[in-house]
Amino acid sequence: NMKETIPTKIRVQEWNILLLAHAKQGRPKEAEEIVKTMVRRYNSGTSEVLPDLISYSILLDAWSKSDEEGRGFRAETILDSIEERDISFDKTTYAESTASSPYVAAMRTIIHSGEENIVERVESIYKRVLVLGVAPDAYIYATLLEAYASARSADASKKVSEVLAMMEEKLNDISIEDKTVVYNTALKLLKQSREPNSIDRAEELFMKMKSEGTADEYTYVTILAMYTNKNSNSI
């Protein structure tokens, strides 16, 4: 009805609400068609708005929650489109979490896709973030750890140390809630590890979380599960 009565007054916000509705219903192809419609209408002169960073974030989130075959590769193609269109990542236009959200969603899509070379592709997306100068948030690092966990990385302790060091170097102000997410993902990775020192590394991180007040119920459950699985006598 809006397209018929006030076609030139539809804002990007209205399109994004429609995108979100499809995303919540698990319909990534339909959501992608809406993005294409926005571009077509702009090119034909019937609309003055193009998809923005939020539009693409919603679209990629829809793909991350789908079970469509080839979804990981599709997410990478959508990232290419964002960068080719030179969409603004300006902090004055978007919150930092919004700027990094399409990359987090693309990483998650690849992780859940069951496709090949998941770790390498997720690492490549992280490098994109740095090259573009997009401010990474805590969820970037949590998702990077999730990739290593999904691949059951053989050098879990090393990966945990590397990712946490990168996060501490890049992020100056991390909320307790965000730290909890990252640390718990790190514990998940250590829990799956077969390294002999994984329990020691997990205990070290656990004590850090307790001292910082970032430990939650999931933290304790994970530590207890590690003792059970490893038959450890540690306390």
N, C-alpha and C positions, 0 to 999 in steps of 0.2 A: 504494500500500500504506500509506503514512504517513497519507493522508487517511482511510483506512478504520480504521486502528488507533489512531492518536494525532492526531486532527484538530486539537485545540486546542493541541498542543505544537509544531506546525510553526512555525519562526521565519522571519523575513523573509530570513535568510541562505540558507535552503534554497530558497525561491522564487527568490531572485536567482541561485543556481547553475543552476536550471532555465531562467531567462531567458537567462543567458549562453550556455547550450548552444544555444538557438534562435538567438541573435544570431550566434554563430560559424558557424552553418549558413546564415546569410543568410535568416532567416525572420521578418521584422518583424511580419507579421500574427499569426503564432502567438505571438510574444513579447507583443504587445499584448493578445492574448486572455488570457494568463496574468495580466497586470496587472489586467484587468477581473475575472478570477476572484477575485483577492485581494480586490478591493473588494466584490464580491458576497458572498463568504464572511464578510467582516467585518460587512457590513450585516445578514446573516442570523443572526449570532451564532455561527457555526460556526468562526470564527477570531478571534484577538485582534490580528492584525497587518495593517497596511496597507502598500502600496508606499512605499518611502522614496526618498530622493534617488538612491541607488545604483540602485534598480530603474528609475527613469526615465532615468538616464544610460545604462544598458545598453540600454533600449528605443530611445532616440534614436540610439545608436550602431548598433543593428541597422538602423534606417531609413537612416542615413547610408551604409551599405554596400550597400543594396538598389538595385534598378533599377525599383522599383514606380513607376508613374505617379502624379504628385501627391504624391510623398514630401516635398517641401519644405513644402507647405501642411500636410501631416499633422504634420510636426515642429513647426510653429508652434502648431498646435492642442494638441499635447502640452505644450508650454511653458505655454500658457494654463491647462491642467489643473493643472500643478505650482503655479502662482502662485495659482490659485483655491482650492486645497486648503491653502494656507498652509504648505507643507512647510518644515521648519526648514533654514536655511542656517547655523546656528550653528557657528562655528569649533571649538567644543569637542566638537561631535558629528561633524563631518566635517573632513577635511583641506581646505585651500583649493582644491586641484586638483579634489577631488570636488565642491565647491560650484559650480565653474564648468564642470565637464565636460558637463552637459546642454546648456548654452548653446553650447559648442564643437561638440558633436555636431549640434545643430540648425543651426548656421551651416554646417557641412560638408555637411549634407543638402541645404540650399538651394543651395549652390555646385554640387553634383554633380547637381542635379535637372534642369538645362536649362530651368528655368521663367523667367518674366519678372521684371524688377526685382530681380535677385539682389543687387546692391550695396546698394540702398536697404534691402532686407529684412535683410541681414546687419548693416548699420549700426544698424538699429532694434533688433536683438537685443543689440548691444553697449550701446546706450542702456538697455535693460532691465536689464542687469547692473548698471550704475551706479546706476540709480534704486532697485533693490532693495537696494543696499548689499552685493552679492555681490563678494567680492574677486576681481578678474580675475587670471588667471595669464598666463604668457608665450604659451600656446597660443591664448588669446583674440586676442592681437595678431597672431600668426602667421596665424590663420585670417582675420582682417580683411584682412591683406595678400593672402592667397590669393584673397579675393573680388575685390579690385582686379585681381589678375593674371588671373583667369578672365575678367574683363570687358575686359581689355586697356585699362585706364584710360589716358586720354590725358594725364593729369597725374601720371604715375608718381612723378617726383621729389618733387613736393609731397606726395603721399600717403605716401611712405616717410618723409619728414621729420615729417609730422604723427603718424603711427602710432608711430614710434620715440620721439618726444617724449612722447606720451601714456603709453607703456610706462615710460619713465624717470621720469615724474612719479608714476605709480601704484604701481610696483613698486620697493621698496627693496633687495630681496635676490633677485637673479636668478642661477641657476646658469649655469655656462659652457655646459652642454649646452642649456639653454633659450634662452640668448642666441643660440647657433649656429642653432637652429631658426628663430628670428625673423629674424635677419640674412640667412640663406640665402633665406628667403621674400621678403625685401625685394630681394635681388639678382635673384631670379627675376622679380619685377615690373619692375625696371629693365631686365633683359635683353629683355623683351618690348616695352619702350617705344620709341617713335620720336622721342622728344625729343632734340634735339641735345646736351643736357648730361647725358644718362643715363649715358654712359661715365664722365664726370667724377664724377658722384654715386656711381657704383658703385665707382670707384677709391678715393674718399674712405672709403666704408664698408669696403672691402676692407682698407685700411691700418689702420682702427680695429680690425677683427677680428684682424689679425695682431698688433697691439700688445696686445690683450687675451687672445690665445691662443684665440680662438673660431673661427678659420678651420679648415675641414676639407676633405676631398677634394672635396665638392660645391661648396664655395666656389671652389676653383681651377678646376674644370671650368666653372663658370658664367662666371667672368671670362674664361677663354680663349674660350668660346663667344661672348661679347659682342664680343671683338676680331675674331673670325672673321666674325661676322654684320655688324658695322659697318664692316669694312675699316679699322679704326682703326690709326693709327701710334703710339698711346700705348704706354708701356712701364711 
